[in-house]
Amino acid sequence: MARRNEIEGMAALIRTIRQLEELPQKCVTKAARKGATVALKATRNSAPVDKGDLKRGIVLKGEKSRIRGKKMYQVTFDRGYNHVFVKQSADGTKRYYYPASQEYGYIARDGSYVPGYHFMRNSVDEHKTEIERTTVQVLASEIDKIR
């Protein structure tokens, strides 16, 4: 994991935030959304394609926080696609979630383990520096607009 000092432009951003004393929520939200959009695009590009439903079902969801000046987005699967994603066995006893089986793997009928693609985790890990850089740049530009 990168330290604060290793992220490009972070030291200047911290100095500017301290001068403002309070970070406006709209700046934080915009920066977090731009960074999460980079992760969303990377995840969609690396998703396995059969019919394309998995790729279309990946969305950004904002997490709610009671702490002011904090915003997080989660790259997750759209609940509106559950009619496509939730599969049921032929006898109707077992249900499984298709995106989870593609990400983490599953046990096949013959008992062997089929490994997952880890497309979500790998895409975020590969684009981590780009996500950090985008978030810091947008936050710095939004703060400059305010000052």
C-alpha positions in Angstrom: 0.0 0.0 0.0 1.3 3.4 -0.9 2.1 5.9 1.9 0.9 9.4 1.8 4.3 10.7 0.8 4.4 8.4 -2.2 1.2 9.7 -3.8 2.0 12.4 -6.3 0.9 15.8 -5.2 -0.4 14.7 -1.8 1.9 16.9 0.3 0.7 20.1 -1.4 -2.9 18.9 -1.1 -2.5 18.4 2.6 -1.0 21.9 3.1 -3.9 23.4 1.2 -6.5 21.5 3.2 -4.9 22.6 6.4 -5.1 26.2 5.2 -8.8 25.8 4.5 -9.3 24.1 7.8 -12.5 22.3 6.6 -12.9 20.4 3.4 -16.2 21.1 1.5 -18.3 18.0 0.9 -18.9 18.7 -2.8 -15.2 18.7 -3.5 -14.7 15.3 -1.7 -17.7 13.8 -3.5 -16.6 14.9 -6.9 -13.0 13.6 -6.4 -14.2 10.3 -5.0 -16.6 9.8 -7.9 -13.9 10.5 -10.5 -11.5 8.1 -8.9 -14.2 5.4 -8.6 -15.1 5.9 -12.3 -11.6 4.9 -13.2 -12.0 1.7 -11.2 -15.5 1.1 -12.7 -14.1 1.4 -16.3 -11.2 -0.9 -15.5 -13.5 -3.5 -13.9 -15.9 -3.4 -16.9 -13.1 -3.8 -19.3 -11.7 -6.9 -17.5 -15.0 -8.6 -16.8 -15.5 -12.0 -18.5 -18.0 -11.7 -21.4 -20.5 -14.4 -22.3 -23.6 -12.4 -23.0 -22.4 -9.1 -21.7 -24.8 -9.0 -18.7 -22.0 -9.1 -16.2 -20.4 -6.1 -17.8 -23.6 -4.1 -17.9 -24.5 -5.1 -14.4 -21.4 -3.4 -12.8 -22.3 0.0 -11.3 -21.0 2.5 -8.8 -22.8 2.8 -5.5 -22.1 5.6 -3.1 -21.8 4.6 0.6 -23.5 6.8 3.1 -21.4 8.2 6.0 -22.2 10.3 9.0 -18.7 11.8 8.9 -18.5 15.1 7.1 -15.8 15.3 4.5 -15.8 11.6 3.7 -17.2 9.9 0.6 -16.7 6.4 -0.6 -17.9 4.7 -3.7 -18.2 0.9 -4.2 -17.9 -0.9 -7.5 -20.6 -3.5 -7.2 -23.3 -5.3 -9.1 -26.7 -3.8 -9.9 -29.6 -5.2 -8.0 -31.7 -4.6 -11.0 -29.9 -7.5 -12.7 -30.6 -10.1 -10.0 -33.1 -11.8 -12.3 -30.1 -12.5 -14.5 -27.5 -13.0 -11.8 -29.2 -15.3 -9.4 -29.2 -18.9 -10.8 -31.0 -21.9 -9.4 -30.0 -25.6 -9.7 -32.2 -27.9 -11.8 -33.8 -29.5 -8.8 -34.4 -26.1 -7.2 -32.5 -26.7 -4.0 -29.4 -24.6 -4.5 -29.1 -21.0 -5.6 -25.9 -19.2 -6.5 -24.9 -15.7 -7.5 -23.3 -15.7 -11.0 -21.0 -12.6 -10.5 -19.6 -14.1 -7.3 -18.8 -17.4 -9.0 -17.0 -15.6 -11.8 -15.0 -13.5 -9.3 -14.1 -16.2 -6.7 -14.6 -19.5 -8.4 -17.0 -22.4 -7.8 -17.1 -26.1 -7.3 -18.1 -28.0 -10.4 -20.6 -30.9 -10.6 -17.7 -33.5 -10.5 -16.4 -32.0 -7.3 -13.4 -30.2 -8.8 -12.8 -26.5 -8.1 -12.9 -24.0 -10.9 -10.9 -20.9 -10.0 -12.3 -17.5 -10.4 -11.1 -14.7 -12.7 -10.7 -12.2 -9.9 -11.5 -9.5 -12.4 -12.7 -6.9 -9.9 -9.8 -7.2 -7.5 -7.1 -7.4 -10.2 -8.5 -4.4 -12.2 -8.5 -2.2 -9.1 -5.0 -3.3 -8.1 -3.6 -2.7 -11.6 -5.0 0.8 -11.8 -4.4 1.9 -8.1 -1.9 4.6 -9.0 -4.2 6.0 -11.7 -7.1 6.1 -9.3 -5.1 7.8 -6.6 -3.6 10.3 -9.0 -7.1 11.2 -10.5 -8.6 11.6 -7.0 -5.8 13.9 -5.8 -5.8 16.0 -9.1 -9.6 16.5 -9.0 -9.6 17.4 -5.3 -6.7 19.8 -5.8 -8.5 21.5 -8.7 -11.8 21.8 -6.8 -10.0 23.3 -3.8 -8.2 25.8 -6.1 -11.6 26.9 -7.5 -12.8 27.6 -4.0 -9.7 29.6 -2.9 
